[in-house]
Amino acid sequence: MGQFFHVDGKQLQQQYKDHISSFHEWEQKAHAKEWMLFAENISPSLSIDETALSNGELYTILTSKTAKGGKGSLVAMIKGTRAEDIIAVLSKLPEKLRHSVKEVTLDMAANMQLAVKRCFPKADRVTDRFHVQKLAYDALQEVRIKYRWQALDQESSLMAEAKAKKEAYQPETLSNGDTLKQLLARSRYLLFRHPGKWTVSQKERADILFELYPQLQKAYALTMRLGKIFAVCKTKEQAFKQLALWYNEVEEAEIDSFKTVCRSVQAHYLSILNFFNNRSTNAAAESFNAKVKAFRATSRGVRDTAFFLFRLANIYA
């Protein structure tokens, strides 16, 4: 705009901030850097998540699903992620409004679980299914990475032996043209996909991978099995039974990383099962976080936090 009107852009921005906008009359200006509240935007279904605003500084954001990411979405924005700070701010909301909330979607973070439990006692806490599935994918990739390090160590040892013998080292090539190291590196993306979506080359690579590493095949099957529970089960009762069977499969597989996933699922199983009430996810919160980051990018970073939050509130609150 500065170039269009042939004026200094920084000066125009300052004029907008100090004179054109109502920033200095904004009732939340004094505490905006620490917290913002918009009680009028509360709805029966909320989402809570955290996002980095600038320099890795985290803010907890509470949003309404009713507004569908538009005006009226932002209910609260609180600096930091400590449960005590979140509770202190959300407790400022009228009790009647807090008790009107029926459902809050969130991730598996203990601080979020505690804050929602204290501030919205009548709401069902719904752990996002995608965070649960991500745990399983992380465990699967941990198994793959463990084997890859073993392959790298093996290759380094063989290279050292060949060098000692003054021979040229030639790595073994598998039937699809990959070396063992390349097979484990290139298998990363196919392990995120359902077998029905593999390409011809991915299927060939998967066949070789699972033949060489049966434990990795077990880990992949456990990951797909967990995802299928969320996709197929219609009720909490069905899901509870299927999760119990999945626990048994994890015990039989004896994969340490999946035992950790199993313990996390068991610790949050009540809120995980609440997904099957309305099949609600935390996608709305993730989408809102993406909008905040996109807005930050158009502003080329956050220089004045309070003014940035004022503009954000004008759009989404």
C-alpha positions as CSV (number, residue, x, y, z in Angstrom):
1,M,0.0,0.0,0.0
2,G,2.9,2.3,0.7
3,Q,4.2,1.8,-2.8
4,F,0.7,2.4,-4.3
5,F,0.2,5.7,-2.5
6,H,3.9,6.7,-2.8
7,V,4.4,7.0,1.0
8,D,6.8,5.3,3.4
9,G,5.4,1.8,4.2
10,K,6.7,1.8,7.8
11,Q,5.2,5.2,8.4
12,L,1.8,4.1,7.0
13,Q,1.8,1.0,9.2
14,Q,2.5,3.2,12.2
15,Q,-0.2,5.6,11.2
16,Y,-2.6,2.7,10.9
17,K,-1.7,1.3,14.3
18,D,-1.8,4.6,16.2
19,H,-4.6,6.5,14.4
20,I,-6.7,4.5,11.9
21,S,-7.2,1.3,13.9
22,S,-8.8,1.2,17.4
23,F,-5.8,-0.6,18.8
24,H,-5.2,1.9,21.6
25,E,-8.9,1.8,22.7
26,W,-9.0,-2.0,22.6
27,E,-10.2,-3.2,26.0
28,Q,-7.9,-6.3,26.0
29,K,-4.7,-4.4,25.1
30,A,-3.3,-4.2,28.6
31,H,-3.2,-8.0,29.0
32,A,-3.3,-9.2,25.4
33,K,0.3,-10.5,25.5
34,E,-0.6,-12.7,28.4
35,W,-4.2,-13.7,27.6
36,M,-7.3,-12.8,25.6
37,L,-10.9,-13.9,26.3
38,F,-14.0,-13.8,24.1
39,A,-16.8,-15.3,26.2
40,E,-19.4,-14.5,23.6
41,N,-17.8,-17.1,21.2
42,I,-18.2,-20.1,23.5
43,S,-20.2,-23.0,22.0
44,P,-21.1,-26.5,23.1
45,S,-18.2,-27.9,21.1
46,L,-14.7,-26.6,21.5
47,S,-11.1,-27.4,20.5
48,I,-7.9,-26.7,22.4
49,D,-4.3,-26.8,21.1
50,E,-1.1,-24.9,21.2
51,T,0.8,-23.0,18.5
52,A,4.1,-21.1,18.2
53,L,3.6,-17.4,17.7
54,S,7.1,-16.1,17.4
55,N,10.6,-17.3,18.3
56,G,9.1,-20.5,19.5
57,E,6.9,-18.8,22.1
58,L,3.9,-21.1,22.6
59,Y,0.3,-20.0,23.1
60,T,-2.6,-22.1,24.0
61,I,-5.6,-21.5,21.8
62,L,-9.2,-22.4,22.6
63,T,-11.6,-22.3,19.5
64,S,-15.2,-22.8,18.8
65,K,-16.2,-25.4,16.2
66,T,-19.5,-23.8,15.5
67,A,-17.8,-20.8,13.7
68,K,-16.0,-23.3,11.4
69,G,-12.7,-21.3,11.3
70,G,-14.3,-17.9,10.6
71,K,-15.3,-14.9,12.6
72,G,-16.3,-16.0,16.1
73,S,-13.8,-18.9,16.2
74,L,-11.5,-17.6,18.9
75,V,-12.6,-18.1,22.5
76,A,-9.3,-17.7,24.3
77,M,-5.6,-17.3,23.6
78,I,-3.2,-17.8,26.6
79,K,0.6,-17.4,26.7
80,G,2.3,-20.6,27.6
81,T,1.1,-24.2,28.1
82,R,1.2,-24.6,31.9
83,A,-2.1,-26.1,33.2
84,E,-2.2,-23.6,36.1
85,D,-2.0,-20.6,33.8
86,I,-4.6,-22.0,31.4
87,I,-7.0,-22.7,34.3
88,A,-6.5,-19.3,35.9
89,V,-7.5,-17.5,32.6
90,L,-10.3,-19.8,31.6
91,S,-11.8,-19.6,35.1
92,K,-12.5,-15.9,34.3
93,L,-15.2,-17.1,31.9
94,P,-18.7,-17.2,33.5
95,E,-19.4,-20.5,35.2
96,K,-22.7,-20.9,33.4
97,L,-21.0,-20.6,30.0
98,R,-18.3,-23.1,31.0
99,H,-20.9,-25.6,32.1
100,S,-22.7,-25.3,28.8
101,V,-19.8,-26.8,27.0
102,K,-20.6,-30.5,26.0
103,E,-17.4,-31.6,24.2
104,V,-13.8,-30.5,24.0
105,T,-11.3,-32.1,21.5
106,L,-7.6,-32.1,22.4
107,D,-4.4,-34.0,22.1
108,M,-2.8,-36.3,24.7
109,A,-0.9,-33.7,26.6
110,A,-1.5,-34.0,30.4
111,N,-1.7,-30.2,30.8
112,M,-4.5,-29.8,28.3
113,Q,-6.4,-32.8,29.8
114,L,-6.2,-31.2,33.3
115,A,-7.2,-27.7,32.2
116,V,-10.2,-29.0,30.3
117,K,-11.2,-31.2,33.2
118,R,-11.1,-28.3,35.7
119,C,-12.6,-25.6,33.5
120,F,-15.3,-27.5,31.6
121,P,-16.4,-30.2,34.1
122,K,-19.5,-31.2,32.2
123,A,-17.8,-31.6,28.9
124,D,-16.6,-34.9,27.3
125,R,-12.9,-34.8,26.7
126,V,-12.2,-36.3,23.3
127,T,-8.6,-37.3,22.5
128,D,-7.8,-36.6,18.8
129,R,-7.6,-39.9,16.9
130,F,-4.9,-38.6,14.7
131,H,-2.6,-38.0,17.7
132,V,-3.2,-41.6,18.8
133,Q,-2.4,-42.9,15.3
134,K,0.7,-40.7,15.1
135,L,2.1,-42.4,18.2
136,A,1.8,-45.7,16.4
137,Y,3.4,-44.3,13.3
138,D,6.3,-42.9,15.4
139,A,6.7,-46.3,17.0
140,L,6.8,-48.0,13.5
141,Q,9.4,-45.5,12.2
142,E,11.5,-46.1,15.4
143,V,11.7,-49.8,14.5
144,R,12.7,-48.9,10.9
145,I,15.3,-46.4,12.0
146,K,16.8,-49.0,14.5
147,Y,17.3,-51.4,11.6
148,R,18.7,-48.6,9.4
149,W,21.4,-47.8,12.0
150,Q,22.3,-51.5,12.1
151,A,22.6,-51.5,8.4
152,L,24.8,-48.4,8.4
153,D,27.1,-49.9,11.1
154,Q,27.3,-53.2,9.1
155,E,28.2,-51.3,6.0
156,S,30.9,-49.2,7.8
157,S,32.4,-52.4,9.2
158,L,32.5,-54.1,5.8
159,M,34.1,-50.9,4.2
160,A,36.8,-50.9,6.9
161,E,37.5,-54.6,6.3
162,A,37.8,-54.0,2.6
163,K,40.0,-51.0,3.1
164,A,42.3,-53.1,5.4
165,K,42.6,-55.7,2.7
166,K,43.1,-53.0,0.1
167,E,40.1,-54.1,-1.8
168,A,37.3,-52.1,-3.4
169,Y,34.1,-52.3,-1.4
170,Q,31.0,-53.2,-3.3
171,P,27.7,-53.2,-1.3
172,E,25.2,-56.1,-1.9
173,T,22.3,-55.1,-4.2
174,L,18.9,-56.5,-3.6
175,S,16.5,-57.7,-6.4
176,N,14.9,-54.2,-6.8
177,G,18.2,-52.5,-7.1
178,D,18.4,-51.1,-3.6
179,T,21.2,-51.7,-1.1
180,L,20.1,-52.7,2.4
181,K,20.8,-49.1,3.6
182,Q,18.8,-47.6,0.7
183,L,15.9,-50.1,1.2
184,L,15.4,-49.0,4.8
185,A,15.7,-45.3,3.9
186,R,13.3,-45.5,0.9
187,S,10.7,-47.5,2.8
188,R,9.9,-44.6,5.1
189,Y,6.9,-43.2,3.0
190,L,5.4,-46.6,2.1
191,L,5.1,-47.4,5.8
192,F,2.7,-44.5,6.2
193,R,0.4,-45.8,3.5
194,H,-2.2,-48.5,3.3
195,P,-1.1,-51.5,1.2
196,G,-4.0,-50.8,-1.2
197,K,-2.4,-47.4,-2.1
198,W,1.2,-48.7,-2.7
199,T,2.6,-48.2,-6.2
200,V,4.2,-51.2,-8.0
201,S,7.7,-50.3,-6.9
202,Q,6.5,-49.7,-3.3
203,K,4.9,-53.1,-3.2
204,E,8.1,-54.7,-4.5
205,R,10.1,-52.8,-1.9
206,A,7.7,-53.7,0.9
207,D,7.9,-57.4,0.0
208,I,11.7,-57.4,0.3
209,L,11.6,-55.3,3.4
210,F,9.1,-57.5,5.3
211,E,10.9,-60.7,4.2
212,L,14.2,-59.4,5.6
213,Y,12.6,-57.8,8.7
214,P,9.6,-59.7,9.9
215,Q,9.5,-57.6,13.1
216,L,9.0,-54.5,10.9
217,Q,6.1,-56.3,9.2
218,K,4.5,-56.9,12.6
219,A,4.9,-53.3,13.6
220,Y,3.3,-52.2,10.3
221,A,0.4,-54.5,10.8
222,L,-0.2,-53.2,14.4
223,T,-0.2,-49.6,13.1
224,M,-2.7,-50.4,10.3
225,R,-4.8,-52.4,12.8
226,L,-5.1,-49.4,15.2
227,G,-6.2,-47.1,12.3
228,K,-8.8,-49.6,11.3
229,I,-10.4,-49.5,14.7
230,F,-11.1,-45.8,14.3
231,A,-12.3,-46.3,10.8
232,V,-14.6,-49.3,11.2
233,C,-16.0,-49.3,14.8
234,K,-19.3,-47.4,15.2
235,T,-19.8,-47.5,19.0
236,K,-17.6,-47.2,22.1
237,E,-18.4,-50.8,23.0
238,Q,-17.1,-52.1,19.7
239,A,-14.0,-50.0,19.9
240,F,-13.3,-51.0,23.5
241,K,-13.4,-54.7,22.5
242,Q,-11.2,-54.1,19.5
243,L,-8.7,-52.1,21.5
244,A,-8.5,-55.0,24.0
245,L,-7.6,-57.4,21.2
246,W,-5.1,-54.9,19.9
247,Y,-3.4,-54.8,23.3
248,N,-3.1,-58.6,23.2
249,E,-1.5,-58.4,19.7
250,V,1.0,-55.8,21.0
251,E,2.0,-58.0,23.9
252,E,2.5,-61.0,21.5
253,A,4.6,-58.9,19.1
254,E,7.0,-57.9,21.9
255,I,8.1,-54.6,20.3
256,D,9.2,-52.1,23.0
257,S,8.1,-49.0,21.2
258,F,4.6,-50.3,20.7
259,K,4.4,-51.3,24.4
260,T,5.0,-47.6,25.1
261,V,2.1,-46.7,22.7
262,C,-0.1,-49.3,24.4
263,R,0.6,-47.7,27.8
264,S,-0.3,-44.2,26.5
265,V,-3.5,-45.5,25.0
266,Q,-4.4,-47.3,28.2
267,A,-3.8,-44.1,30.2
268,H,-6.2,-42.1,27.9
269,Y,-8.6,-44.8,26.8
270,L,-11.7,-43.0,28.2
271,S,-11.1,-39.9,26.3
272,I,-10.0,-41.9,23.2
273,L,-13.3,-43.8,23.3
274,N,-15.3,-40.6,23.5
275,F,-14.3,-40.1,19.8
276,F,-17.0,-42.7,19.0
277,N,-19.8,-40.5,20.5
278,N,-19.7,-37.9,17.6
279,R,-16.5,-39.0,15.7
280,S,-15.1,-35.5,16.6
281,T,-11.4,-34.8,16.0
282,N,-9.1,-31.8,16.7
283,A,-8.8,-31.0,13.0
284,A,-10.5,-27.6,13.6
285,A,-7.8,-26.6,16.1
286,E,-5.0,-27.7,13.6
287,S,-6.7,-25.8,10.8
288,F,-6.9,-22.7,13.0
289,N,-3.2,-23.0,13.9
290,A,-2.4,-23.1,10.2
291,K,-4.4,-19.9,9.7
292,V,-2.5,-18.2,12.5
293,K,0.8,-19.2,11.0
294,A,-0.3,-18.1,7.5
295,F,-1.4,-14.7,8.9
296,R,2.0,-14.5,10.7
297,A,3.7,-15.2,7.4
298,T,1.8,-12.4,5.6
299,S,2.9,-10.0,8.4
300,R,6.5,-11.2,7.8
301,G,6.8,-12.3,11.5
302,V,5.6,-10.8,14.7
303,R,7.3,-7.6,15.8
304,D,4.6,-6.2,18.0
305,T,2.9,-9.1,19.7
306,A,0.0,-7.1,21.2
307,F,-0.8,-5.4,17.8
308,F,-0.6,-8.7,16.0
309,L,-3.0,-10.3,18.5
310,F,-5.3,-7.3,18.1
311,R,-5.5,-7.9,14.3
312,L,-5.9,-11.6,14.9
313,A,-8.8,-10.9,17.2
314,N,-10.5,-8.6,14.7
315,I,-10.5,-11.4,12.1
316,Y,-11.3,-14.4,14.2
317,A,-13.0,-13.1,17.4
